[in-house]
Amino acid sequence: MADASADIQRRYKQFIDLLPLTITLAGLPCSESGKYYGEEQIESRLYTIRHAYKAAQAIVRESIQK
């Protein structure tokens, strides 16, 4: 149980640490004030962020190995 909790905390910290790089790689514009995204737009942005997160992880792994 403690190992599972520690793993979740480690993965959460990794996510938070990579978030600025992920958002930069995604290159998504911020929404305009008072305007909201529709369901399809949110799904599209999620897809982009997921792929940017994977790219950020790969960049970090590659940088550490060299």
PyMOL Python script that loads the backbone (N, CA, C, O; Angstrom):
from pymol import cmd

cmd.read_pdbstr("""\
ATOM      1  N   MET A   1       0.823  -1.190   0.000  1.00  0.00           N
ATOM      2  CA  MET A   1       0.000   0.000   0.000  1.00  0.00           C
ATOM      3  C   MET A   1       0.869   1.256   0.000  1.00  0.00           C
ATOM      4  O   MET A   1       0.580   2.206  -0.728  1.00  0.00           O
ATOM      5  N   ALA A   2       1.919   1.270   0.800  1.00  0.00           N
ATOM      6  CA  ALA A   2       2.810   2.427   0.868  1.00  0.00           C
ATOM      7  C   ALA A   2       3.543   2.620  -0.452  1.00  0.00           C
ATOM      8  O   ALA A   2       3.780   3.750  -0.879  1.00  0.00           O
ATOM      9  N   ASP A   3       3.904   1.498  -1.104  1.00  0.00           N
ATOM     10  CA  ASP A   3       4.593   1.590  -2.397  1.00  0.00           C
ATOM     11  C   ASP A   3       3.692   2.215  -3.448  1.00  0.00           C
ATOM     12  O   ASP A   3       4.148   3.032  -4.248  1.00  0.00           O
ATOM     13  N   ALA A   4       2.418   1.842  -3.456  1.00  0.00           N
ATOM     14  CA  ALA A   4       1.459   2.395  -4.420  1.00  0.00           C
ATOM     15  C   ALA A   4       1.275   3.887  -4.179  1.00  0.00           C
ATOM     16  O   ALA A   4       1.216   4.668  -5.128  1.00  0.00           O
ATOM     17  N   SER A   5       1.186   4.280  -2.929  1.00  0.00           N
ATOM     18  CA  SER A   5       1.030   5.689  -2.588  1.00  0.00           C
ATOM     19  C   SER A   5       2.266   6.491  -2.984  1.00  0.00           C
ATOM     20  O   SER A   5       2.144   7.598  -3.508  1.00  0.00           O
ATOM     21  N   ALA A   6       3.432   5.952  -2.744  1.00  0.00           N
ATOM     22  CA  ALA A   6       4.682   6.622  -3.116  1.00  0.00           C
ATOM     23  C   ALA A   6       4.794   6.751  -4.634  1.00  0.00           C
ATOM     24  O   ALA A   6       5.274   7.765  -5.140  1.00  0.00           O
ATOM     25  N   ASP A   7       4.354   5.726  -5.358  1.00  0.00           N
ATOM     26  CA  ASP A   7       4.399   5.764  -6.819  1.00  0.00           C
ATOM     27  C   ASP A   7       3.457   6.837  -7.364  1.00  0.00           C
ATOM     28  O   ASP A   7       3.806   7.564  -8.294  1.00  0.00           O
ATOM     29  N   ILE A   8       2.276   6.930  -6.785  1.00  0.00           N
ATOM     30  CA  ILE A   8       1.323   7.958  -7.206  1.00  0.00           C
ATOM     31  C   ILE A   8       1.888   9.345  -6.939  1.00  0.00           C
ATOM     32  O   ILE A   8       1.780  10.233  -7.784  1.00  0.00           O
ATOM     33  N   GLN A   9       2.487   9.535  -5.775  1.00  0.00           N
ATOM     34  CA  GLN A   9       3.072  10.835  -5.449  1.00  0.00           C
ATOM     35  C   GLN A   9       4.226  11.177  -6.385  1.00  0.00           C
ATOM     36  O   GLN A   9       4.370  12.329  -6.793  1.00  0.00           O
ATOM     37  N   ARG A  10       5.051  10.187  -6.729  1.00  0.00           N
ATOM     38  CA  ARG A  10       6.167  10.413  -7.647  1.00  0.00           C
ATOM     39  C   ARG A  10       5.662  10.803  -9.030  1.00  0.00           C
ATOM     40  O   ARG A  10       6.183  11.732  -9.647  1.00  0.00           O
ATOM     41  N   ARG A  11       4.644  10.091  -9.516  1.00  0.00           N
ATOM     42  CA  ARG A  11       4.096  10.385 -10.831  1.00  0.00           C
ATOM     43  C   ARG A  11       3.421  11.753 -10.866  1.00  0.00           C
ATOM     44  O   ARG A  11       3.509  12.465 -11.866  1.00  0.00           O
ATOM     45  N   TYR A  12       2.752  12.116  -9.784  1.00  0.00           N
ATOM     46  CA  TYR A  12       2.121  13.425  -9.688  1.00  0.00           C
ATOM     47  C   TYR A  12       3.175  14.530  -9.719  1.00  0.00           C
ATOM     48  O   TYR A  12       3.014  15.527 -10.422  1.00  0.00           O
ATOM     49  N   LYS A  13       4.243  14.351  -8.962  1.00  0.00           N
ATOM     50  CA  LYS A  13       5.324  15.343  -8.942  1.00  0.00           C
ATOM     51  C   LYS A  13       5.952  15.476 -10.323  1.00  0.00           C
ATOM     52  O   LYS A  13       6.244  16.584 -10.772  1.00  0.00           O
ATOM     53  N   GLN A  14       6.159  14.342 -11.000  1.00  0.00           N
ATOM     54  CA  GLN A  14       6.712  14.383 -12.351  1.00  0.00           C
ATOM     55  C   GLN A  14       5.787  15.165 -13.283  1.00  0.00           C
ATOM     56  O   GLN A  14       6.249  15.976 -14.085  1.00  0.00           O
ATOM     57  N   PHE A  15       4.485  14.920 -13.175  1.00  0.00           N
ATOM     58  CA  PHE A  15       3.519  15.630 -14.007  1.00  0.00           C
ATOM     59  C   PHE A  15       3.597  17.131 -13.762  1.00  0.00           C
ATOM     60  O   PHE A  15       3.666  17.916 -14.707  1.00  0.00           O
ATOM     61  N   ILE A  16       3.587  17.527 -12.494  1.00  0.00           N
ATOM     62  CA  ILE A  16       3.646  18.954 -12.144  1.00  0.00           C
ATOM     63  C   ILE A  16       4.955  19.574 -12.627  1.00  0.00           C
ATOM     64  O   ILE A  16       4.956  20.694 -13.136  1.00  0.00           O
ATOM     65  N   ASP A  17       6.067  18.858 -12.472  1.00  0.00           N
ATOM     66  CA  ASP A  17       7.355  19.377 -12.916  1.00  0.00           C
ATOM     67  C   ASP A  17       7.406  19.570 -14.430  1.00  0.00           C
ATOM     68  O   ASP A  17       8.044  20.503 -14.916  1.00  0.00           O
ATOM     69  N   LEU A  18       6.736  18.690 -15.176  1.00  0.00           N
ATOM     70  CA  LEU A  18       6.761  18.766 -16.637  1.00  0.00           C
ATOM     71  C   LEU A  18       5.671  19.671 -17.210  1.00  0.00           C
ATOM     72  O   LEU A  18       5.668  19.945 -18.410  1.00  0.00           O
ATOM     73  N   LEU A  19       4.765  20.129 -16.385  1.00  0.00           N
ATOM     74  CA  LEU A  19       3.638  20.906 -16.877  1.00  0.00           C
ATOM     75  C   LEU A  19       4.043  22.163 -17.654  1.00  0.00           C
ATOM     76  O   LEU A  19       3.488  22.392 -18.728  1.00  0.00           O
ATOM     77  N   PRO A  20       4.976  22.986 -17.173  1.00  0.00           N
ATOM     78  CA  PRO A  20       5.352  24.165 -17.964  1.00  0.00           C
ATOM     79  C   PRO A  20       5.910  23.799 -19.350  1.00  0.00           C
ATOM     80  O   PRO A  20       5.566  24.440 -20.344  1.00  0.00           O
ATOM     81  N   LEU A  21       6.765  22.777 -19.416  1.00  0.00           N
ATOM     82  CA  LEU A  21       7.308  22.342 -20.697  1.00  0.00           C
ATOM     83  C   LEU A  21       6.195  21.782 -21.578  1.00  0.00           C
ATOM     84  O   LEU A  21       6.166  22.041 -22.781  1.00  0.00           O
ATOM     85  N   THR A  22       5.291  21.023 -20.992  1.00  0.00           N
ATOM     86  CA  THR A  22       4.175  20.442 -21.739  1.00  0.00           C
ATOM     87  C   THR A  22       3.317  21.532 -22.373  1.00  0.00           C
ATOM     88  O   THR A  22       2.994  21.457 -23.559  1.00  0.00           O
ATOM     89  N   ILE A  23       2.951  22.531 -21.600  1.00  0.00           N
ATOM     90  CA  ILE A  23       2.111  23.617 -22.100  1.00  0.00           C
ATOM     91  C   ILE A  23       2.833  24.382 -23.211  1.00  0.00           C
ATOM     92  O   ILE A  23       2.216  24.766 -24.204  1.00  0.00           O
ATOM     93  N   THR A  24       4.123  24.599 -23.044  1.00  0.00           N
ATOM     94  CA  THR A  24       4.903  25.287 -24.070  1.00  0.00           C
ATOM     95  C   THR A  24       4.947  24.469 -25.354  1.00  0.00           C
ATOM     96  O   THR A  24       4.748  25.007 -26.443  1.00  0.00           O
ATOM     97  N   LEU A  25       5.207  23.177 -25.231  1.00  0.00           N
ATOM     98  CA  LEU A  25       5.254  22.313 -26.410  1.00  0.00           C
ATOM     99  C   LEU A  25       3.892  22.223 -27.101  1.00  0.00           C
ATOM    100  O   LEU A  25       3.827  22.138 -28.327  1.00  0.00           O
ATOM    101  N   ALA A  26       2.819  22.240 -26.333  1.00  0.00           N
ATOM    102  CA  ALA A  26       1.478  22.145 -26.910  1.00  0.00           C
ATOM    103  C   ALA A  26       1.163  23.375 -27.758  1.00  0.00           C
ATOM    104  O   ALA A  26       0.490  23.270 -28.784  1.00  0.00           O
ATOM    105  N   GLY A  27       1.643  24.528 -27.334  1.00  0.00           N
ATOM    106  CA  GLY A  27       1.455  25.751 -28.109  1.00  0.00           C
ATOM    107  C   GLY A  27       0.009  26.176 -28.266  1.00  0.00           C
ATOM    108  O   GLY A  27      -0.342  26.817 -29.257  1.00  0.00           O
ATOM    109  N   LEU A  28      -0.825  25.836 -27.318  1.00  0.00           N
ATOM    110  CA  LEU A  28      -2.236  26.179 -27.411  1.00  0.00           C
ATOM    111  C   LEU A  28      -2.485  27.598 -26.909  1.00  0.00           C
ATOM    112  O   LEU A  28      -1.929  28.001 -25.888  1.00  0.00           O
ATOM    113  N   PRO A  29      -3.313  28.350 -27.616  1.00  0.00           N
ATOM    114  CA  PRO A  29      -3.624  29.707 -27.148  1.00  0.00           C
ATOM    115  C   PRO A  29      -4.579  29.654 -25.958  1.00  0.00           C
ATOM    116  O   PRO A  29      -5.357  28.711 -25.817  1.00  0.00           O
ATOM    117  N   CYS A  30      -4.514  30.660 -25.120  1.00  0.00           N
ATOM    118  CA  CYS A  30      -5.452  30.772 -24.002  1.00  0.00           C
ATOM    119  C   CYS A  30      -6.811  31.191 -24.548  1.00  0.00           C
ATOM    120  O   CYS A  30      -6.901  31.833 -25.595  1.00  0.00           O
ATOM    121  N   SER A  31      -7.851  30.828 -23.840  1.00  0.00           N
ATOM    122  CA  SER A  31      -9.191  31.232 -24.277  1.00  0.00           C
ATOM    123  C   SER A  31      -9.383  32.722 -24.013  1.00  0.00           C
ATOM    124  O   SER A  31      -8.758  33.303 -23.126  1.00  0.00           O
ATOM    125  N   GLU A  32     -10.251  33.311 -24.797  1.00  0.00           N
ATOM    126  CA  GLU A  32     -10.569  34.716 -24.591  1.00  0.00           C
ATOM    127  C   GLU A  32     -11.462  34.851 -23.367  1.00  0.00           C
ATOM    128  O   GLU A  32     -12.232  33.946 -23.047  1.00  0.00           O
ATOM    129  N   SER A  33     -11.358  35.955 -22.702  1.00  0.00           N
ATOM    130  CA  SER A  33     -12.149  36.190 -21.504  1.00  0.00           C
ATOM    131  C   SER A  33     -13.640  36.118 -21.837  1.00  0.00           C
ATOM    132  O   SER A  33     -14.111  36.779 -22.763  1.00  0.00           O
ATOM    133  N   GLY A  34     -14.365  35.319 -21.082  1.00  0.00           N
ATOM    134  CA  GLY A  34     -15.800  35.202 -21.274  1.00  0.00           C
ATOM    135  C   GLY A  34     -16.219  34.192 -22.325  1.00  0.00           C
ATOM    136  O   GLY A  34     -17.412  33.937 -22.487  1.00  0.00           O
ATOM    137  N   LYS A  35     -15.265  33.610 -23.044  1.00  0.00           N
ATOM    138  CA  LYS A  35     -15.588  32.602 -24.051  1.00  0.00           C
ATOM    139  C   LYS A  35     -15.137  31.239 -23.545  1.00  0.00           C
ATOM    140  O   LYS A  35     -14.069  31.106 -22.947  1.00  0.00           O
ATOM    141  N   TYR A  36     -15.957  30.241 -23.792  1.00  0.00           N
ATOM    142  CA  TYR A  36     -15.663  28.900 -23.306  1.00  0.00           C
ATOM    143  C   TYR A  36     -15.545  27.934 -24.474  1.00  0.00           C
ATOM    144  O   TYR A  36     -16.171  28.118 -25.518  1.00  0.00           O
ATOM    145  N   TYR A  37     -14.741  26.914 -24.283  1.00  0.00           N
ATOM    146  CA  TYR A  37     -14.561  25.905 -25.305  1.00  0.00           C
ATOM    147  C   TYR A  37     -15.698  24.903 -25.272  1.00  0.00           C
ATOM    148  O   TYR A  37     -16.232  24.582 -24.210  1.00  0.00           O
ATOM    149  N   GLY A  38     -16.063  24.413 -26.452  1.00  0.00           N
ATOM    150  CA  GLY A  38     -17.062  23.361 -26.554  1.00  0.00           C
ATOM    151  C   GLY A  38     -16.418  22.012 -26.278  1.00  0.00           C
ATOM    152  O   GLY A  38     -15.199  21.914 -26.135  1.00  0.00           O
ATOM    153  N   GLU A  39     -17.234  20.984 -26.205  1.00  0.00           N
ATOM    154  CA  GLU A  39     -16.753  19.638 -25.889  1.00  0.00           C
ATOM    155  C   GLU A  39     -15.718  19.148 -26.909  1.00  0.00           C
ATOM    156  O   GLU A  39     -14.703  18.564 -26.529  1.00  0.00           O
ATOM    157  N   GLU A  40     -15.967  19.381 -28.187  1.00  0.00           N
ATOM    158  CA  GLU A  40     -15.027  18.946 -29.223  1.00  0.00           C
ATOM    159  C   GLU A  40     -13.703  19.703 -29.135  1.00  0.00           C
ATOM    160  O   GLU A  40     -12.636  19.121 -29.329  1.00  0.00           O
ATOM    161  N   GLN A  41     -13.777  20.986 -28.844  1.00  0.00           N
ATOM    162  CA  GLN A  41     -12.557  21.777 -28.700  1.00  0.00           C
ATOM    163  C   GLN A  41     -11.744  21.298 -27.501  1.00  0.00           C
ATOM    164  O   GLN A  41     -10.517  21.230 -27.568  1.00  0.00           O
ATOM    165  N   ILE A  42     -12.417  20.970 -26.420  1.00  0.00           N
ATOM    166  CA  ILE A  42     -11.718  20.473 -25.229  1.00  0.00           C
ATOM    167  C   ILE A  42     -11.043  19.146 -25.539  1.00  0.00           C
ATOM    168  O   ILE A  42      -9.886  18.938 -25.174  1.00  0.00           O
ATOM    169  N   GLU A  43     -11.758  18.246 -26.211  1.00  0.00           N
ATOM    170  CA  GLU A  43     -11.174  16.952 -26.587  1.00  0.00           C
ATOM    171  C   GLU A  43      -9.951  17.144 -27.476  1.00  0.00           C
ATOM    172  O   GLU A  43      -8.947  16.453 -27.309  1.00  0.00           O
ATOM    173  N   SER A  44     -10.029  18.064 -28.403  1.00  0.00           N
ATOM    174  CA  SER A  44      -8.902  18.341 -29.295  1.00  0.00           C
ATOM    175  C   SER A  44      -7.702  18.868 -28.514  1.00  0.00           C
ATOM    176  O   SER A  44      -6.565  18.466 -28.762  1.00  0.00           O
ATOM    177  N   ARG A  45      -7.961  19.759 -27.583  1.00  0.00           N
ATOM    178  CA  ARG A  45      -6.883  20.313 -26.762  1.00  0.00           C
ATOM    179  C   ARG A  45      -6.286  19.241 -25.855  1.00  0.00           C
ATOM    180  O   ARG A  45      -5.073  19.214 -25.645  1.00  0.00           O
ATOM    181  N   LEU A  46      -7.133  18.351 -25.311  1.00  0.00           N
ATOM    182  CA  LEU A  46      -6.635  17.248 -24.489  1.00  0.00           C
ATOM    183  C   LEU A  46      -5.693  16.357 -25.285  1.00  0.00           C
ATOM    184  O   LEU A  46      -4.642  15.953 -24.787  1.00  0.00           O
ATOM    185  N   TYR A  47      -6.065  16.057 -26.501  1.00  0.00           N
ATOM    186  CA  TYR A  47      -5.238  15.232 -27.389  1.00  0.00           C
ATOM    187  C   TYR A  47      -3.866  15.887 -27.577  1.00  0.00           C
ATOM    188  O   TYR A  47      -2.834  15.222 -27.486  1.00  0.00           O
ATOM    189  N   THR A  48      -3.869  17.179 -27.838  1.00  0.00           N
ATOM    190  CA  THR A  48      -2.620  17.917 -28.037  1.00  0.00           C
ATOM    191  C   THR A  48      -1.769  17.913 -26.774  1.00  0.00           C
ATOM    192  O   THR A  48      -0.558  17.702 -26.842  1.00  0.00           O
ATOM    193  N   ILE A  49      -2.387  18.142 -25.633  1.00  0.00           N
ATOM    194  CA  ILE A  49      -1.651  18.179 -24.362  1.00  0.00           C
ATOM    195  C   ILE A  49      -1.073  16.806 -24.028  1.00  0.00           C
ATOM    196  O   ILE A  49       0.063  16.710 -23.563  1.00  0.00           O
ATOM    197  N   ARG A  50      -1.846  15.742 -24.263  1.00  0.00           N
ATOM    198  CA  ARG A  50      -1.336  14.390 -23.996  1.00  0.00           C
ATOM    199  C   ARG A  50      -0.084  14.106 -24.821  1.00  0.00           C
ATOM    200  O   ARG A  50       0.894  13.563 -24.306  1.00  0.00           O
ATOM    201  N   HIS A  51      -0.115  14.468 -26.083  1.00  0.00           N
ATOM    202  CA  HIS A  51       1.047  14.221 -26.933  1.00  0.00           C
ATOM    203  C   HIS A  51       2.223  15.126 -26.554  1.00  0.00           C
ATOM    204  O   HIS A  51       3.379  14.708 -26.626  1.00  0.00           O
ATOM    205  N   ALA A  52       1.932  16.343 -26.158  1.00  0.00           N
ATOM    206  CA  ALA A  52       2.990  17.236 -25.698  1.00  0.00           C
ATOM    207  C   ALA A  52       3.619  16.707 -24.411  1.00  0.00           C
ATOM    208  O   ALA A  52       4.829  16.832 -24.223  1.00  0.00           O
ATOM    209  N   TYR A  53       2.814  16.115 -23.518  1.00  0.00           N
ATOM    210  CA  TYR A  53       3.336  15.547 -22.274  1.00  0.00           C
ATOM    211  C   TYR A  53       4.265  14.372 -22.573  1.00  0.00           C
ATOM    212  O   TYR A  53       5.325  14.241 -21.961  1.00  0.00           O
ATOM    213  N   LYS A  54       3.864  13.525 -23.511  1.00  0.00           N
ATOM    214  CA  LYS A  54       4.729  12.406 -23.902  1.00  0.00           C
ATOM    215  C   LYS A  54       6.042  12.915 -24.489  1.00  0.00           C
ATOM    216  O   LYS A  54       7.103  12.349 -24.226  1.00  0.00           O
ATOM    217  N   ALA A  55       5.972  13.977 -25.279  1.00  0.00           N
ATOM    218  CA  ALA A  55       7.181  14.563 -25.848  1.00  0.00           C
ATOM    219  C   ALA A  55       8.057  15.154 -24.750  1.00  0.00           C
ATOM    220  O   ALA A  55       9.279  15.012 -24.791  1.00  0.00           O
ATOM    221  N   ALA A  56       7.450  15.812 -23.774  1.00  0.00           N
ATOM    222  CA  ALA A  56       8.208  16.385 -22.659  1.00  0.00           C
ATOM    223  C   ALA A  56       8.914  15.292 -21.863  1.00  0.00           C
ATOM    224  O   ALA A  56      10.069  15.451 -21.470  1.00  0.00           O
ATOM    225  N   GLN A  57       8.216  14.179 -21.627  1.00  0.00           N
ATOM    226  CA  GLN A  57       8.839  13.051 -20.935  1.00  0.00           C
ATOM    227  C   GLN A  57      10.034  12.523 -21.730  1.00  0.00           C
ATOM    228  O   GLN A  57      11.080  12.222 -21.154  1.00  0.00           O
ATOM    229  N   ALA A  58       9.882  12.412 -23.033  1.00  0.00           N
ATOM    230  CA  ALA A  58      10.965  11.908 -23.878  1.00  0.00           C
ATOM    231  C   ALA A  58      12.160  12.855 -23.859  1.00  0.00           C
ATOM    232  O   ALA A  58      13.307  12.408 -23.826  1.00  0.00           O
ATOM    233  N   ILE A  59      11.899  14.148 -23.879  1.00  0.00           N
ATOM    234  CA  ILE A  59      12.988  15.134 -23.836  1.00  0.00           C
ATOM    235  C   ILE A  59      13.765  14.995 -22.531  1.00  0.00           C
ATOM    236  O   ILE A  59      14.996  15.014 -22.535  1.00  0.00           O
ATOM    237  N   VAL A  60      13.058  14.858 -21.429  1.00  0.00           N
ATOM    238  CA  VAL A  60      13.714  14.735 -20.127  1.00  0.00           C
ATOM    239  C   VAL A  60      14.532  13.446 -20.064  1.00  0.00           C
ATOM    240  O   VAL A  60      15.685  13.456 -19.632  1.00  0.00           O
ATOM    241  N   ARG A  61      13.926  12.333 -20.499  1.00  0.00           N
ATOM    242  CA  ARG A  61      14.656  11.055 -20.494  1.00  0.00           C
ATOM    243  C   ARG A  61      15.918  11.148 -21.335  1.00  0.00           C
ATOM    244  O   ARG A  61      16.984  10.699 -20.915  1.00  0.00           O
ATOM    245  N   GLU A  62      15.797  11.730 -22.524  1.00  0.00           N
ATOM    246  CA  GLU A  62      16.950  11.861 -23.423  1.00  0.00           C
ATOM    247  C   GLU A  62      18.025  12.749 -22.819  1.00  0.00           C
ATOM    248  O   GLU A  62      19.216  12.456 -22.928  1.00  0.00           O
ATOM    249  N   SER A  63      17.608  13.824 -22.187  1.00  0.00           N
ATOM    250  CA  SER A  63      18.556  14.757 -21.574  1.00  0.00           C
ATOM    251  C   SER A  63      19.303  14.130 -20.405  1.00  0.00           C
ATOM    252  O   SER A  63      20.490  14.390 -20.207  1.00  0.00           O
ATOM    253  N   ILE A  64      18.613  13.313 -19.639  1.00  0.00           N
ATOM    254  CA  ILE A  64      19.227  12.679 -18.465  1.00  0.00           C
ATOM    255  C   ILE A  64      20.219  11.601 -18.896  1.00  0.00           C
ATOM    256  O   ILE A  64      21.253  11.420 -18.254  1.00  0.00           O
ATOM    257  N   GLN A  65      19.913  10.886 -19.972  1.00  0.00           N
ATOM    258  CA  GLN A  65      20.754   9.784 -20.413  1.00  0.00           C
ATOM    259  C   GLN A  65      22.064  10.254 -21.044  1.00  0.00           C
ATOM    260  O   GLN A  65      23.037   9.501 -21.073  1.00  0.00           O
ATOM    261  N   LYS A  66      22.099  11.467 -21.539  1.00  0.00           N
ATOM    262  CA  LYS A  66      23.313  11.955 -22.209  1.00  0.00           C
ATOM    263  C   LYS A  66      24.289  12.532 -21.247  1.00  0.00           C
ATOM    264  O   LYS A  66      25.360  12.985 -21.652  1.00  0.00           O
TER     265      LYS A  66
END
""", "prot")
cmd.dss("prot")
cmd.show_as("cartoon", "prot")
cmd.util.cbc("prot")
cmd.orient("prot")
